[in-house]
Amino acid sequence: MIPLICGELTEIAVIGAHCDDIAIGMGGTLLTLAKHHPDLRVRGLVLSGGGTSRETEELEALQAFCPGADLDVAVLDVPDGRAPAYWDRIKNELATFRGKCNPELVFGPQRGDAHQDHRLIAELIPTEFRDQLVLGYEIVKWETDTPRPTFFHPLEPGIAEEKARMLHEHYPSQTQHDWFDEETFLGLSRLRGVQCRNTHAEAFIVEKATFTFHRS
């Protein structure tokens, strides 16, 4: 496994269809970035949950997952499961969000996700963020849509365990789901770790990227 090493980061954008998508898909990566990039700016957009208790959960959770970061997250009120019917609004909201941030990296769902809300925002993100590296995270759930990832971020075992614990702690509204537990999240991160010769990892889909092998 040949690693690619990222330079210093100043700002990232994180985008989710629902409250908890970002933390499920890349919570370990957020904890790692916050640890190694002090004063990182994190700009977030979540499509649904605005004005409900889920928004409160999300804002508190992301603050915990990004300790020390300059965090600014907007949570919209698009109805859960109805994103395709709100295409125009979502496109406009994403364009507005793009105009308010200038990230080096953008994280969002991946196009192969079986949930229509995840898939729609995954398709729209590259239409607004044309000059950034876009990494598609995976959201474990009951659908059999687990992707074949192409990019792995190894996690320290303690980070993987902290992510699993924090998901259960910060999203009490989701603990009634039989799959929403620490075993699920640690099981997936362990599998991704095996696939990149580490103990734990989070995996991403990269649709396209450029490489520079020299300094100009």
N, C-alpha and C positions, 0 to 999 in steps of 0.2 A: 504494500500500500504506500503510494507516494503522496505525501501531504502537500497541499498548497497553503501558504501562510498569508493571512490577510494583514494588511498594514494597519495603521492607527485609524480607528473609526471615530467620527464626531457625531454622526446622526444616522439613525435607522428609522424605517417606517414599518409598522406592523399592522396588518389588516385582517379582520375576521368577519365572518358572516354573523356569528352568534357570540354572545358572552361565553367565555371559556374556550373557544376555538384556539385562540392565540396561545394560551397557557398550556393546553393539551398538546398542541403541535410543536411548540418551541420553548416551553417553560424552562427547560434546562439550558438552552442556548441563551435565553434572556438573563438567567442567573449568572452564567459564565461571562457574558458581555459586560454586565454591570460590575462584576468583580474585576475584570481586567481593563476596562475602559472607563475610568472615573470621569464623571461629568458628561457621560454620553447623553445625547438628546434622543429621546424615544417619542416618536409621533405615531399615534394610533387612531384607527377608524374601525368601528364595529357597526354593522348594519342594523342589528335588532336588539331589543331590550331596553331602549331608552324610555325613561319615565317609570320604570318598574324596579322592583327589588333586585332584579338581575343586573341592572346598571350599577347599583351600589356594590354588589358582589364583584363585578368586573373591575371597577375603579380601584377598590381596595386590594383585589388580587394582583392586578398589574403593578400597583405601587409596591407590593411585597416582592414580586418577581423582578423588579427593576430597582433594587435599593441603591440610593445615591444618584440615580439618573434624573435628568430633567425630563419629566414625563408629562405628556399632554395627550389625552385620549378623548375622542368624541364618540358617543354611543347614540346611534340613530334609532328610530322607532319603526323601521320596516317590519311588517308582520313576519314572524317565523314561518318558514316554509312557502312563502309567497314572493320571494325575490324576483323571479322572472316577470311577474306582473308589474313590477316597479322598476323596470329596466331604465327608463329615462331618468327617474329620480336618482337611482344609484349611480348611473354614469355621471350625472351632474355633481353629485356629492363627492364622487371620487376625483373629478376634475378640480373641484374647490379644494379638496384635501391636498392634491398634488401641488396646487399653487401656494400652499402654506408651509411646505416642507421641502428640504433639499437633501435627501438621504443618500448615503453611499450604497446601502443595501436595503432591499424591500422584501419583506416576508409576507406571504399570504397562502391561502389554500392552493392545492394543485389541481390542474384541469381534469384529472381522471377521477376526482371524488364523485361518489354516487349521489350525494346530496345536492339537489338543484341549486340551493343558495350558495353553497361552497363553490360549485362549478361555475356559476355565473360570475361571481367576483373574481375568481381565478382567471377567467377569460378576459375580464375588463382591465385588470391591473396592468398588463403590458401595453395596453392602448394609451395609458396615461404616463406610466413610468418607462419611457423608451430608452433612457440613457443610463439606467441603473441595473445592477445585477438583481434579478428577481429569483428568490428561492421559495419553492412551494413546499409547505410543510404537510405532514400527514395527520389526519384526525382519526384516531381509533374509535370505532363504533360498531354497531351490530351488522352493518352492510359488509359484504365480502369484497371490499374495494381497496384492500391494502396494496399500495403501489410497489413497483419495482424501482427502488430509489437509485439515484446516480451520484449522490453527494452525501457524505456522512460527517457529522460533527461529534467527535468523541467527547463523552462526558466523564468527569471524575465520578466515581461511585457515590460519593457523598452528595454531589449535585443531583444525580439521578434520584437518589432516595429523598432528598429535600423537595424536589419537584413533585414526586408522588404524594408525599405528605401534605404539601401545600395545596395541591389540587383538592384533596379531600377536605382540608381545613377551610379553604376560601370559597368553595362552591357547594355549600350545604344543600342548595336547591336541587343539585344533581345526584346526590348520594342515594336517592331511591332507585336509580337505574342499577340493574344487577351487574353491569360491566364497569361502573364508575368506582373503582377501588384501586388501592396501591398495587395490588398484584397485577392488574391489567397494565398499568403504566410502566411498572418495572419490567414486566415480561416483554413488552415491545422494545423498550430501550436496551434490554439485554440481548434480544435478537439482533437489533441493529448494531450493537457492539460486536457480536460474533461476526457479522458480515463485514466489519472493517477492522477486525483483529484488535478489539478493545473490549473492556468489560461492559460498558454502556455507551450508547450514542443516540443522537437524534438524526433522522434522515430527511433529506430534501430532494425535490425534483428540480433540476436545472434545465430549462428549455434551450437556452443558448448563452454562451459566454465567450469572451475574447481573452487571450493570453498574451502577455508581453514578456519576452525573455531577455529584455535589456532595458536599461534606463536611458531615456532620451536626453 
